[in-house]
Amino acid sequence: LYPGQPREAYLAGYEIACAIQQGYSADMAGVVAAGVAAALIPDTDAPTVVNTMMEFAPHSGKALLEATVELVDKSADMPAFREAYHEKLLIHFLDPGEVVAAALAGLLLGDGKFEESTLNAANFGRDADSIATIAGALAGALGGISAIPDKWIKAVDESRGDEPLQSEMAAGVYQALQNELTGAREW
């Protein structure tokens, strides 16, 4: 949504998230949408995307992202970051801020490259699928479709079997979100 327009993407991401989330969780969904929009600006880089995301983060989220970037700067790799994060910033319940923070660490430690960033994020642990999804979305927006390894695309396609086409599922998800947003607006 809104490629190259982080503010508009933040607002749309927040609104969509409100169909199933509230408050801080919806804010962080908007922050991710702003990051993807910023990553689609030609000639941008991972630190610029992260800085854009911090502009839209709510106060407590921004503080967590800033602390995360400080730990990234002191970490040689994802295992070192993970250890430092667990020691200094870990919240003992799953938190949307942690998911976004760990994804940004994966992105920065992978220098914005798709495979490295996504694998870094997947290896953080905890909510690894969500963390890797966010890092992959950001790195994919930075690098474009050609940055995604062909073997990854092939593996996903082969694993789908008789499932509906992606376009059919996307249309269904879109309609479900429209229904939820309509209900939320009416409420």
C-alpha positions in Angstrom: 0.0 0.0 0.0 1.2 3.5 -0.9 4.7 2.7 -2.2 7.1 5.5 -1.4 4.6 7.2 0.9 5.3 6.0 4.4 2.8 8.3 6.2 -0.1 7.1 4.0 1.1 3.5 4.4 1.2 3.9 8.2 -2.3 5.2 8.3 -3.6 2.4 6.0 -1.7 -0.3 8.0 -3.0 1.0 11.2 -6.6 1.0 9.9 -6.3 -2.5 8.5 -4.8 -3.8 11.8 -7.7 -2.3 13.7 -9.9 -5.0 12.3 -8.3 -7.4 14.6 -5.9 -5.4 16.9 -6.1 -2.3 19.0 -3.7 0.3 20.4 0.0 -0.5 20.4 -0.4 -3.6 18.2 -2.2 -1.6 15.5 0.4 1.2 15.8 3.2 -1.4 15.2 1.4 -2.8 12.2 1.3 0.8 10.8 5.0 1.1 11.5 5.8 -2.0 9.5 3.6 -0.7 6.6 5.5 2.6 6.7 8.8 0.7 6.6 7.8 -1.3 3.5 6.6 1.9 1.8 9.9 3.6 2.6 11.9 0.6 1.4 10.2 1.0 -2.0 11.7 4.4 -2.5 14.5 4.1 -5.1 18.1 4.1 -3.8 17.1 3.8 -0.1 18.9 1.6 2.3 18.1 -0.4 5.5 19.2 2.3 8.0 17.0 4.8 6.2 14.0 2.4 6.4 14.6 1.8 10.1 14.8 5.6 10.8 11.5 6.1 8.9 9.9 3.4 10.9 11.0 5.0 14.2 9.4 8.3 13.1 6.0 6.6 13.1 6.5 4.4 16.2 4.5 5.3 19.4 6.7 6.6 22.2 7.4 3.2 23.9 7.8 1.5 20.5 10.3 4.2 19.4 12.3 3.7 22.6 12.5 0.0 22.0 13.5 0.4 18.4 16.2 2.9 19.4 17.6 0.6 22.0 17.5 -2.3 19.5 19.5 -0.2 17.0 22.1 0.5 19.7 22.4 -3.2 20.4 22.8 -3.9 16.7 25.6 -1.4 16.5 27.4 -3.3 19.3 26.7 -6.8 17.8 28.9 -8.6 15.3 26.1 -10.9 14.2 22.6 -12.2 15.0 23.7 -14.6 17.7 25.5 -11.8 19.6 22.5 -9.5 19.1 20.1 -12.2 20.3 22.1 -12.8 23.4 22.4 -9.0 24.2 18.7 -8.5 23.5 17.7 -11.4 25.8 19.9 -9.9 28.5 18.8 -6.3 28.2 15.5 -5.9 26.5 13.6 -9.2 26.5 10.0 -8.9 27.7 8.7 -12.2 29.1 5.6 -12.2 27.0 5.3 -11.9 23.2 5.1 -8.3 22.3 4.5 -6.6 18.9 7.3 -4.2 19.6 9.7 -7.1 20.1 8.6 -8.7 16.8 9.3 -5.4 15.0 12.5 -4.8 16.8 13.9 -8.3 16.1 12.9 -7.9 12.5 14.8 -4.6 12.2 17.8 -6.2 13.8 17.7 -9.0 11.2 17.4 -6.4 8.5 20.3 -4.3 9.7 22.6 -7.2 10.5 21.8 -8.6 7.0 22.6 -5.2 5.4 19.1 -5.2 3.9 19.9 -8.2 1.7 16.8 -10.5 1.5 18.3 -13.9 2.3 20.6 -12.8 5.0 18.0 -10.5 6.6 15.3 -13.1 6.6 17.5 -15.9 7.9 18.8 -13.6 10.7 15.2 -12.8 11.7 14.1 -16.4 11.6 16.9 -17.4 13.9 16.0 -14.9 16.6 13.6 -17.4 18.0 10.4 -16.7 19.9 7.8 -15.5 17.3 10.3 -16.3 14.5 7.7 -16.7 11.7 6.3 -13.2 12.3 9.8 -11.7 12.8 11.1 -13.3 9.6 8.0 -12.2 7.7 8.5 -8.6 8.6 12.3 -8.7 7.9 11.6 -10.5 4.6 8.9 -7.9 3.6 11.3 -5.0 4.3 14.3 -6.6 2.6 12.1 -7.8 -0.3 10.8 -4.2 -0.8 14.4 -3.0 -0.7 15.8 -5.5 -3.2 12.8 -6.3 -5.3 11.5 -9.6 -6.5 14.9 -10.6 -8.0 16.4 -10.5 -4.5 14.3 -13.5 -3.5 16.2 -16.7 -4.2 14.6 -18.8 -6.9 15.0 -21.9 -4.8 12.8 -20.3 -2.1 10.1 -19.5 -4.6 10.2 -23.0 -6.1 10.0 -24.6 -2.6 7.0 -22.6 -1.7 5.3 -23.2 -5.1 5.9 -27.0 -4.8 4.6 -27.2 -1.2 1.3 -25.6 -2.2 -0.1 -28.7 -3.9 -3.8 -28.3 -4.7 -4.2 -25.1 -2.6 -5.9 -22.1 -4.2 -3.8 -19.7 -6.2 -2.2 -16.8 -4.3 -4.4 -14.3 -6.2 -7.5 -16.2 -5.1 -6.4 -16.1 -1.5 -5.4 -12.5 -1.7 -8.9 -11.6 -3.0 -10.5 -13.5 -0.1 -8.3 -11.8 2.5 -9.1 -8.5 0.9 -12.8 -9.1 1.1 -12.6 -10.3 4.7 -10.6 -7.2 5.7 -13.2 -5.0 3.9 -16.0 -6.8 5.9 -14.1 -6.3 9.2 -13.4 -2.6 8.4 -17.0 -2.0 7.5 -18.1 -3.6 10.7 -15.6 -1.6 12.7 -16.6 1.7 11.1 -20.3 1.0 11.7 -19.6 0.1 15.3 
